[in-house]
Amino acid sequence: MYRDEIVEEIHRIREEYLRSFNYDLKSLFADLQKQEAESGREIVDLSSNRSQATRWTNLQKVSGKN
């Protein structure tokens, strides 16, 4: 089986990060939210966007395809 050193490193780092929170997802999520807030980067909320299916349906209507 093919061994990818980069993927293995990502898995190792992810495991260490999870272990640092004792595998508590609530604590991990809180830390991610804290990092996000402290980053100063603009956060784009895509939750209000229409679904892909809706966009595709509208695209078909505009192009005259059904």
C-alpha positions, -999 to +999 in steps of 0.1 A: +000+000+000+012+035-009+025+056+021+021+093+018+043+111+044+023+143+041-010+126+049+006+107+078+019+140+092-016+155+090-031+125+108-004+128+135-010+165+140-047+160+141-044+132+166-021+154+188-046+183+186-075+160+196-055+144+224-047+179+238-085+183+244-088+147+258-110+140+227-137+164+240-153+178+208-170+206+227-137+219+240-121+214+206-149+233+189-146+262+214-109+264+207-115+265+169-141+293+174-116+312+196-089+309+169-114+320+143-124+351+163-088+360+170-076+355+134-091+388+123-102+372+090-135+379+074-159+349+079-183+343+051-217+328+062-230+306+034-260+293+054-284+317+038-274+308+003-296+288-018-289+251-023-271+238-054-304+221-065-322+255-064-295+272-084-295+244-109-333+245-113-332+283-118-303+279-143-324+255-163-354+279-163-332+308-175-317+287-203-351+273-213-341+237-205-364+214-185 
